Amino acid sequence: MGEKELKDFFVGYLSKSSIFKDKKALQSNYTPKTVPYRDEQIENLASILAPSLRMEKPSNLFIYGKTGSGKTLCVKHVSENLSKIAEEKKIPIKIFYLNCKMKRVADTEYRLVAQMCREFGVEVPATGLPTDEIYKIFVNEIDKQKKLLLVILDEIDQLVLKTGDEILYNMTRLNSELKNSEVSLIGISNDLVFTDNLDPRVKSSLSEEEIVFSPYDAIQLQKILKQRAKLAFKEEVVGEGVIEKCAAYAAREHGDARRALELLRVAGELVERGGGKIIKEENIDQAEEKTERDRVLDIINTQPKQFKLTLYSIFNFMDKGIPIFTGDIYDFYKDVCIKTGAKPLTQRRVSDIIAELDMLGIINAKVISKGRYGRTRQICLAIPQNTVPKVVDLLKEGLNL
């Protein structure tokens, strides 16, 4: 497409009317004015955090529930309202929110504390200082400013996975070093058994209060979708049965509201791209297929080389119509390593990678006992068949095959 054709395309695009009124209402970072079906959790949250308005340190709080159950939404809803009151009444409260999944911000203890220093206006080097030193700078700064600090660590399990739980111990011990300020921690996790593996000292200090978010059911998801669809789309864009189908898809995956909203948004984008005016049930099927394919490709794209080599070896056996076991894959894997100039890992390590690919939902790996010959894994694919060619192309490209 030349410059003139591109210009005509974009001008034409601008002249078309959109089926969307406000697409932001379907995005995961949107905070609505009301959060349906979460009154009890919001009330609990508000009552735990309210003492901060009297400059009394609230209990440390741990919030858990599956993805898309409204945890982050409720915490942001309550903390934003708390901030407004504090501002009006000139109460020195500072709320610091951080998603621990963010790379280069929360992947080491140093980076996390450095980011917190920056929130207080202190510029610190990205690396180079001892961790003790960065804590000292942080403690001095908040003590100087005489503030009550609420630190919200979203996906806190990811932080511990990357850095170990020592960081949480250090964070919960900060108050013993502060004279004029206090710090409260609010941890949010999708992993329901996350605290079971923490050091008992960390566990008891982190979980002074706990709030559990149960998944939404299909009827609740329908109400949430209707509320957001009204904000997101123009009149009569959402066809019959669309909301119900979206809700049914998401309810099947443990009531994930974020997933339901994403499906509706993607369906809307596909309809608009095709020049349509109404979202129909089949558009939800297309959106489901597209989001699942994108999710799988994203996961595979971000995996290290050894994961890609193992996965490529698995795909080599998939169309042979016979059961696949770890041993079969390992021989082929060694050959691919030689071709790509990679150093082969041990069979045990490849078996660990297979288990991790199972956890990521790309394959199903069932452990089978072979009696005195040990154990092996029987492997089959867990991704849609029509995604396979794209995945294989992506792996070949990534491995230069």
C-alpha positions in Angstrom: 0.0 0.0 0.0 1.5 3.3 -1.1 1.5 6.7 0.7 -1.7 7.9 -1.2 -3.6 4.6 -0.5 -2.6 4.7 3.2 -3.7 8.4 3.5 -7.1 7.5 1.8 -7.5 4.6 4.1 -6.9 6.6 7.3 -9.1 9.5 6.1 -11.8 7.0 5.3 -11.4 5.4 8.7 -11.9 8.8 10.4 -15.1 9.5 8.4 -16.7 6.2 9.6 -18.7 6.3 12.8 -17.5 3.9 15.5 -19.7 1.3 17.3 -17.8 2.3 20.5 -18.8 5.1 22.7 -16.0 4.7 25.3 -13.7 1.7 24.7 -11.9 2.3 28.0 -14.9 0.9 29.9 -13.9 -2.6 28.7 -10.2 -2.3 29.6 -8.8 -4.0 32.7 -7.4 -0.7 34.2 -10.8 1.0 34.2 -12.2 1.8 37.6 -16.0 2.1 37.6 -17.9 4.3 40.1 -19.6 1.2 41.6 -18.3 -2.4 41.8 -21.2 -4.9 41.7 -21.3 -7.9 44.0 -18.3 -6.7 46.1 -20.1 -4.7 48.9 -18.9 -7.0 51.7 -15.3 -6.9 50.6 -15.3 -3.1 50.0 -16.8 -2.6 53.5 -14.2 -4.8 55.0 -11.4 -3.0 53.2 -12.7 0.4 54.1 -13.0 -0.5 57.8 -9.5 -2.0 57.9 -7.9 1.1 56.2 -10.1 3.8 57.9 -7.8 4.2 61.0 -5.2 5.7 58.7 -7.5 8.8 58.6 -6.7 9.3 62.3 -3.0 8.7 61.5 -3.2 5.2 63.2 -1.4 2.5 61.3 -3.9 0.0 59.8 -3.2 -3.7 60.1 -1.2 -5.3 57.3 -3.7 -6.9 54.9 -3.6 -9.8 52.5 -6.1 -10.1 49.8 -6.5 -13.2 47.6 -8.8 -14.7 45.0 -8.5 -15.9 41.4 -7.8 -13.7 38.4 -10.6 -11.3 37.4 -12.5 -11.6 40.7 -12.3 -7.8 41.4 -9.4 -7.6 43.9 -7.4 -4.8 42.3 -10.6 -3.0 41.3 -11.9 -2.9 44.9 -8.5 -1.9 46.4 -8.2 1.0 43.9 -11.8 2.0 44.4 -11.3 2.2 48.2 -7.8 3.7 48.2 -8.8 6.4 45.7 -11.7 7.5 47.9 -9.5 7.4 51.0 -6.9 9.6 49.2 -9.6 12.2 48.3 -10.7 12.4 51.9 -7.1 12.6 53.1 -6.4 15.4 50.6 -9.5 17.4 51.6 -8.8 17.1 55.4 -5.0 17.6 54.8 -4.1 14.2 56.4 -0.5 13.2 55.4 -1.3 9.8 53.9 0.6 8.5 50.9 -0.7 5.5 49.0 1.8 3.7 46.8 0.5 1.1 44.3 2.8 -1.3 42.4 2.1 -4.3 40.2 4.9 -6.7 41.0 4.7 -8.3 37.5 6.3 -5.2 36.0 9.8 -5.9 34.7 12.6 -3.6 35.7 10.5 -2.2 38.5 9.8 -5.0 40.9 12.0 -7.9 39.8 14.7 -7.3 42.5 14.5 -6.0 46.1 16.7 -3.1 45.1 14.5 -2.0 42.2 11.4 -2.1 44.3 12.8 0.0 47.1 14.4 2.4 44.6 11.0 2.8 42.9 9.5 3.7 46.3 12.2 6.2 46.9 11.3 7.9 43.6 7.7 8.1 44.7 9.0 10.3 47.5 10.9 12.5 45.1 14.4 11.0 45.8 16.4 10.1 42.7 18.5 7.0 43.3 20.7 5.1 40.8 19.0 2.2 39.0 21.8 -0.1 40.4 25.0 0.1 42.3 24.2 0.9 45.9 24.1 -1.9 48.6 20.5 -2.9 49.3 20.9 -1.8 53.0 21.9 1.7 51.7 18.8 2.0 49.6 16.6 1.1 52.5 18.3 3.7 54.7 17.6 6.4 52.1 14.0 5.3 51.9 13.5 5.2 55.7 15.2 8.7 56.1 13.0 10.2 53.5 9.6 9.0 54.8 10.6 9.9 58.3 11.5 13.4 57.2 8.1 13.8 55.5 6.1 12.4 58.6 3.7 10.4 56.6 1.5 7.3 57.0 2.4 5.1 54.0 0.1 2.4 52.5 2.1 0.1 50.2 -0.1 -1.9 47.8 1.8 -4.8 46.2 -0.4 -6.3 43.5 0.6 -9.9 42.4 2.8 -10.1 45.5 3.4 -13.8 44.7 5.3 -12.8 41.6 7.6 -10.6 43.7 8.4 -13.5 46.1 8.9 -15.8 43.1 11.6 -13.5 41.8 13.2 -12.2 45.0 12.3 -14.7 47.8 10.3 -13.8 50.9 13.2 -11.9 52.7 11.9 -8.7 51.1 8.5 -9.1 52.8 10.2 -9.6 56.1 12.3 -6.5 55.6 9.2 -4.5 54.6 7.2 -5.6 57.6 10.2 -4.7 59.9 10.4 -1.1 58.5 8.3 0.3 61.3 10.9 -0.6 63.9 13.3 1.8 62.2 10.8 4.7 61.7 10.3 7.4 64.4 7.9 9.8 62.7 6.2 7.7 60.0 4.5 4.3 59.7 4.1 1.8 56.9 1.3 -0.7 56.2 1.4 -3.4 53.6 -1.5 -4.5 51.4 -0.6 -7.7 49.4 -2.8 -8.9 46.6 -2.4 -12.4 45.1 -4.1 -14.7 42.5 -2.4 -17.7 44.2 -4.7 -19.0 46.9 -2.0 -21.0 48.7 0.8 -18.4 48.3 1.1 -17.7 52.1 1.5 -21.5 52.9 5.1 -21.4 51.6 6.2 -18.2 53.3 8.5 -18.0 56.3 6.2 -18.3 59.4 7.5 -14.9 60.7 6.6 -13.2 57.4 3.3 -15.0 57.2 2.1 -13.9 60.6 3.1 -10.2 60.1 1.8 -10.0 56.5 -1.6 -11.7 57.2 -2.8 -9.6 60.2 -6.1 -9.3 58.2 -7.3 -11.3 55.2 -10.0 -10.8 52.7 -11.0 -13.5 50.2 -12.6 -12.8 46.8 -14.7 -15.7 45.5 -15.1 -16.0 41.7 -18.2 -14.5 40.0 -20.9 -16.8 38.6 -22.4 -16.5 35.1 -25.4 -14.3 36.3 -23.1 -11.9 38.1 -20.8 -11.7 35.1 -23.8 -10.9 32.9 -24.7 -7.9 35.2 -21.1 -6.6 35.1 -20.9 -7.0 31.3 -24.3 -5.2 30.8 -23.1 -2.3 33.1 -19.8 -1.9 31.1 -21.4 -2.5 27.6 -23.8 0.4 28.3 -20.8 2.7 28.8 -18.6 1.2 26.1 -21.0 0.8 23.1 -23.5 2.9 21.3 -27.2 2.0 21.4 -28.3 -1.4 19.9 -24.7 -2.5 19.0 -24.7 -5.6 21.3 -26.9 -8.2 19.7 -29.1 -10.8 21.4 -27.4 -13.6 23.4 -23.9 -11.8 23.2 -23.7 -10.9 26.9 -24.9 -14.3 28.0 -22.3 -16.1 25.7 -19.5 -13.9 27.0 -20.5 -14.6 30.6 -20.7 -18.3 29.9 -17.2 -18.4 28.4 -15.7 -16.6 31.4 -17.7 -18.5 34.0 -16.2 -21.7 32.5 -12.8 -20.3 33.4 -13.5 -19.7 37.1 -15.6 -16.5 36.7 -12.9 -14.2 35.4 -14.6 -10.8 34.7 -11.4 -9.4 33.1 -11.6 -12.2 30.5 -15.3 -11.6 29.9 -14.6 -7.9 29.3 -11.7 -8.6 27.0 -13.8 -11.0 24.9 -16.5 -8.3 24.5 -14.0 -5.7 23.5 -12.2 -7.9 21.0 -15.5 -9.0 19.5 -16.4 -5.3 19.1 -13.0 -4.6 17.4 -13.5 -7.5 15.0 -17.0 -6.3 14.0 -15.8 -2.8 13.5 -12.8 -3.9 11.4 -15.2 -5.9 9.2 -17.4 -2.8 8.7 -20.3 -4.3 10.8 -22.6 -2.5 13.1 -23.9 -5.2 15.4 -22.0 -7.7 17.6 -23.4 -11.2 17.2 -22.9 -14.5 19.1 -20.5 -15.8 16.4 -18.3 -12.8 17.0 -17.7 -13.9 20.6 -16.5 -17.3 19.2 -14.1 -15.5 16.9 -12.9 -13.3 19.8 -12.4 -16.4 22.0 -10.3 -18.0 19.3 -8.3 -14.9 18.7 -7.6 -14.1 22.4 -6.6 -17.7 23.1 -4.2 -17.7 20.2 -2.7 -14.4 21.2 -2.4 -15.6 24.8 -0.5 -18.8 23.7 1.7 -16.9 21.3 2.6 -14.2 23.9 3.5 -16.9 26.5 5.7 -18.8 24.0 7.3 -15.6 22.8 8.6 -14.7 26.2 10.0 -18.1 27.1 13.8 -18.7 27.3 15.5 -20.6 24.5 15.5 -24.0 26.3 11.7 -23.8 26.7 11.4 -23.2 23.0 13.7 -26.1 22.2 11.7 -28.5 24.4 8.3 -27.3 23.0 9.6 -27.6 19.4 10.6 -31.2 20.2 7.2 -31.9 21.6 5.5 -30.5 18.4 7.7 -32.8 16.3 5.8 -35.8 17.7 2.3 -34.4 17.8 1.1 -35.5 14.3 2.5 -39.0 14.6 -0.7 -40.2 16.4 1.2 -42.2 19.1 1.4 -41.5 22.8 4.4 -39.2 23.6 6.7 -39.7 26.6 9.6 -37.6 28.0 12.3 -40.1 26.7 11.1 -39.8 23.1 11.3 -36.1 23.2 14.7 -36.0 24.8 16.5 -37.7 22.0 15.0 -35.3 19.4 15.6 -32.4 21.7 19.4 -33.2 21.9 19.6 -33.2 18.0 17.8 -29.8 17.8 20.2 -28.4 20.4 23.2 -29.5 18.2 21.5 -27.8 15.2 21.0 -24.5 17.0 24.3 -24.5 18.9 22.6 -24.8 22.3 24.1 -26.9 25.1 21.6 -29.7 25.9 20.2 -29.9 29.4 19.9 -33.1 31.4 16.8 -35.3 30.9 15.7 -34.4 34.4 15.9 -30.6 33.7 13.9 -31.1 30.4 11.3 -33.0 32.5 11.1 -30.0 34.8 10.6 -27.7 31.8 7.8 -30.0 30.6 6.1 -29.7 34.0 6.4 -25.9 33.7 4.9 -25.9 30.2 2.0 -27.9 31.7 1.5 -25.2 34.4 1.4 -22.6 31.6 -1.5 -24.4 30.0 0.3 -25.2 26.7 0.5 -28.9 27.2 -1.0 -31.6 29.5 1.7 -33.8 31.0 0.3 -36.7 33.0 2.9 -38.5 35.3 2.8 -42.2 34.7 4.6 -44.7 37.0 6.7 -47.4 35.2 7.2 -49.4 38.4 10.8 -50.1 39.2 11.8 -48.2 36.0 10.8 -44.9 37.6 8.2 -42.4 36.3 7.7 -40.6 33.0 5.2 -38.0 31.6 2.7 -38.7 28.9 2.2 -35.5 26.9 -0.6 -34.1 24.8 -1.4 -30.5 23.6 -3.7 -28.2 25.6 -4.0 -25.5 23.0 -6.5 -25.3 20.1 -5.4 -27.3 17.0 -5.7 -24.3 14.7 -3.1 -22.5 16.7 -0.4 -25.1 16.2 0.9 -24.0 12.8 1.4 -20.4 14.1 3.2 -21.7 17.2 5.5 -23.9 15.2 6.4 -21.0 12.8 7.0 -18.8 15.9 9.3 -21.4 17.4 11.2 -22.0 14.1 11.7 -18.2 13.8 12.9 -17.9 17.4 15.3 -20.8 17.1 16.5 -19.9 13.6 15.5 -23.3 12.2 
